[in-house]
Amino acid sequence: MIIKEIAFSCYPVTDMERARAFYEGIPFHFGPLETPVCHMAFVRDPDGNSLGIHSRKKNHH
């Protein structure tokens, strides 16, 4: 399935480094980056859709 509009799925993770290691060999097309509230990174699935991993910082809900 190819998504033809701007869309992505983002999944929360508790250990960003472990999650990034899971995608070893798949280039990140955005990030990893740190915001005031979280850490996030995006890869592309085989159809080119964005898949994000996201970890909130402590004390942010």
GROMACS elastic network, one bead per residue, 0.5 to 0.9 nm:
[ bonds ]
;  ai    aj funct       b0    kb
    1    47     6  0.64865   500
    1    49     6  0.87062   500
    2    47     6  0.56147   500
    2    48     6  0.69950   500
    2    49     6  0.67166   500
    3     6     6  0.76648   500
    3     7     6  0.71900   500
    3     8     6  0.88389   500
    3    47     6  0.83333   500
    3    48     6  0.82138   500
    3    49     6  0.64316   500
    4     7     6  0.83069   500
    4    49     6  0.89564   500
    7    49     6  0.77553   500
    7    50     6  0.72700   500
    8    49     6  0.66802   500
    8    51     6  0.58517   500
    8    52     6  0.71907   500
    9    49     6  0.85411   500
    9    50     6  0.66231   500
    9    51     6  0.51239   500
    9    52     6  0.59678   500
    9    53     6  0.86191   500
   10    40     6  0.89990   500
   10    42     6  0.82630   500
   10    50     6  0.83951   500
   10    51     6  0.58230   500
   10    53     6  0.55357   500
   10    54     6  0.66915   500
   11    51     6  0.78657   500
   11    52     6  0.60484   500
   11    54     6  0.59747   500
   11    55     6  0.86003   500
   12    52     6  0.84839   500
   12    53     6  0.58971   500
   12    55     6  0.57070   500
   12    56     6  0.79532   500
   13    16     6  0.62640   500
   13    18     6  0.89224   500
   13    19     6  0.69432   500
   13    53     6  0.64736   500
   13    54     6  0.58467   500
   13    55     6  0.53071   500
   13    56     6  0.83776   500
   14    18     6  0.87522   500
   14    19     6  0.84103   500
   14    54     6  0.84301   500
   14    55     6  0.60427   500
   14    56     6  0.81660   500
   15    18     6  0.54424   500
   15    19     6  0.62407   500
   15    20     6  0.87225   500
   15    55     6  0.72402   500
   16    19     6  0.50203   500
   16    20     6  0.60630   500
   16    21     6  0.85506   500
   16    39     6  0.74750   500
   16    40     6  0.79758   500
   16    53     6  0.76719   500
   16    54     6  0.73617   500
   16    55     6  0.62522   500
   17    20     6  0.51057   500
   17    21     6  0.61824   500
   17    22     6  0.87195   500
   18    21     6  0.50364   500
   18    22     6  0.63590   500
   19    22     6  0.50910   500
   19    23     6  0.69236   500
   19    53     6  0.74201   500
   20    23     6  0.53607   500
   20    24     6  0.66353   500
   20    32     6  0.87449   500
   20    41     6  0.82098   500
   20    53     6  0.81882   500
   21    25     6  0.87588   500
   22    25     6  0.89306   500
   23    26     6  0.55486   500
   23    27     6  0.80932   500
   23    28     6  0.86715   500
   23    43     6  0.81237   500
   24    27     6  0.78130   500
   26    43     6  0.69835   500
   26    44     6  0.80248   500
   27    42     6  0.89044   500
   27    43     6  0.64321   500
   27    44     6  0.80479   500
   28    31     6  0.64734   500
   28    32     6  0.74090   500
   28    41     6  0.68198   500
   28    42     6  0.55966   500
   28    44     6  0.74502   500
   29    32     6  0.88587   500
   29    41     6  0.80179   500
   29    42     6  0.59471   500
   29    43     6  0.55538   500
   29    44     6  0.71757   500
   29    50     6  0.85394   500
   30    33     6  0.79422   500
   30    40     6  0.86254   500
   30    41     6  0.57859   500
   30    42     6  0.50960   500
   30    43     6  0.70774   500
   30    52     6  0.89400   500
   31    34     6  0.82681   500
   31    39     6  0.88319   500
   31    40     6  0.65919   500
   31    42     6  0.63542   500
   31    43     6  0.88541   500
   32    39     6  0.70569   500
   32    40     6  0.55276   500
   32    42     6  0.72935   500
   33    38     6  0.84854   500
   33    39     6  0.57280   500
   33    40     6  0.56032   500
   33    41     6  0.63695   500
   34    37     6  0.78493   500
   34    38     6  0.59394   500
   34    40     6  0.65820   500
   34    41     6  0.89846   500
   35    38     6  0.52115   500
   35    39     6  0.61581   500
   35    40     6  0.81147   500
   36    39     6  0.85302   500
   36    57     6  0.81763   500
   37    55     6  0.87705   500
   37    56     6  0.59719   500
   37    57     6  0.56790   500
   37    58     6  0.84719   500
   37    59     6  0.88223   500
   37    60     6  0.62564   500
   37    61     6  0.86945   500
   38    54     6  0.69022   500
   38    55     6  0.54978   500
   38    57     6  0.50764   500
   38    58     6  0.87675   500
   38    60     6  0.82555   500
   39    53     6  0.83286   500
   39    54     6  0.58132   500
   39    55     6  0.52261   500
   39    56     6  0.64334   500
   39    57     6  0.73692   500
   40    52     6  0.69028   500
   40    53     6  0.55612   500
   40    55     6  0.63770   500
   40    56     6  0.86184   500
   41    51     6  0.84179   500
   41    52     6  0.56245   500
   41    53     6  0.55514   500
   41    54     6  0.68144   500
   42    50     6  0.62517   500
   42    51     6  0.54325   500
   42    53     6  0.64075   500
   42    54     6  0.88813   500
   43    48     6  0.87652   500
   43    49     6  0.82242   500
   43    50     6  0.58135   500
   43    51     6  0.53645   500
   43    52     6  0.64633   500
   43    53     6  0.85589   500
   44    47     6  0.75014   500
   44    48     6  0.50444   500
   44    49     6  0.52071   500
   44    51     6  0.58043   500
   44    52     6  0.86070   500
   45    48     6  0.52089   500
   45    49     6  0.53678   500
   45    50     6  0.65204   500
   45    51     6  0.67250   500
   46    49     6  0.75089   500
   56    59     6  0.84888   500
   56    60     6  0.64876   500
   56    61     6  0.74923   500
   57    60     6  0.58668   500
   57    61     6  0.84985   500
   58    61     6  0.81893   500
